[in-house]
Amino acid sequence: MAGRVTAHSPALITSARFGTTLSTDQRARRYVLTMAVRVACFLAGVVSPTPWNVVLFLAAALLPGIAVLLGNARDNRPSAVVTDDEESPLALTSGEIVPGEVDDEVAR
């Protein structure tokens, strides 16, 4: 389809965490989606025959706990990954060291 534009998210190439707003929106969306599936299971359990309605009612009873777990799941990636082979990002890697003295008296 030559003229069709598809919207997709770009590839994630960083170890940085998602923003707080984006993370909160995603967690709320997961919670609402899981609760929508729960409502669908309950309604399907009302109209389905006996062996299936028990399964659907059990799913509807268990889904709130799963919805809370998915809603509270955060992005727990570490902010920076530093191994023993690499130097700390805050360490001086090059540059000139200027010798000097500290004068405790404050000039006024």
CORRA-V498600 format. One record per pair of residues at least 4 apart in sequence whose C-alpha atoms are under 6 Angstrom apart, sorted by the first residue. I is the first residue (numbers start at 1). GAP is how many residues later the second one is. Records with the same first field share a line. If there is no record, write none. Layout:
# CORRA-V498600
I = GAP / GAP
This chain:
# CORRA-V498600
16 = 63
27 = 44
31 = 36 / 40
34 = 33
38 = 22 / 25
40 = 4
41 = 4 / 15 / 19
42 = 15 / 18
44 = 4
45 = 8 / 11 / 12
48 = 5
49 = 4
53 = 4
59 = 4
63 = 4
67 = 4
